Amino acid sequence: MHLAYPAVLSALLFCTGLYGVLARRNAILVLMSVELMLNAVNLNLVAFDVWLAKAAEDTLHSGQALALFTIAIAAAEIGIGLAIVLAVHRNRGTADIDRLRDTAESPDGTDPDAPTAGTADEKAEATA
């Protein structure tokens, strides 16, 4: 098999993951896109390891070993990332990345999303 096939597939997977990271608003989908990017890197590591193994007699299969390390790191990243997302979802009620940025507390200690105090007449005058 030619090296071009897994390299093109890996590039397509990586671009799809990159688009998911940049375009998605949900934190779970962003984590899934990062996982897709890591799998594209694993595919490249194994493909180049097989391609280089044909040239040398004694090989250490370092690409496959690095792919295993990447899989272990990805598993730890998903475990910690999901724990953080679940904790934030329990506290804030959403996993939307833009809303989490907007609900940050202001420097003076007040909540920017809290409704302002006032009677119905004052609110009507303010909107008129």
Sequence and secondary structure as in RCSB ss.txt:
>XXXX:A:sequence
MHLAYPAVLSALLFCTGLYGVLARRNAILVLMSVELMLNAVNLNLVAFDVWLAKAAEDTLHSGQALALFTIAIAA
AEIGIGLAIVLAVHRNRGTADIDRLRDTAESPDGTDPDAPTAGTADEKAEATA
>XXXX:A:secstr
  THHHHHHHHHHHHHHHHHHHH  BHHHHHHHHHHHHHHHHHHHHHHHHHHHTT SS   HHHHHHHHHHHHHH
HHHHHHHHHHHHHHHHHS  BHHHHHHT   TTS  TTS     HHHHHHHH 
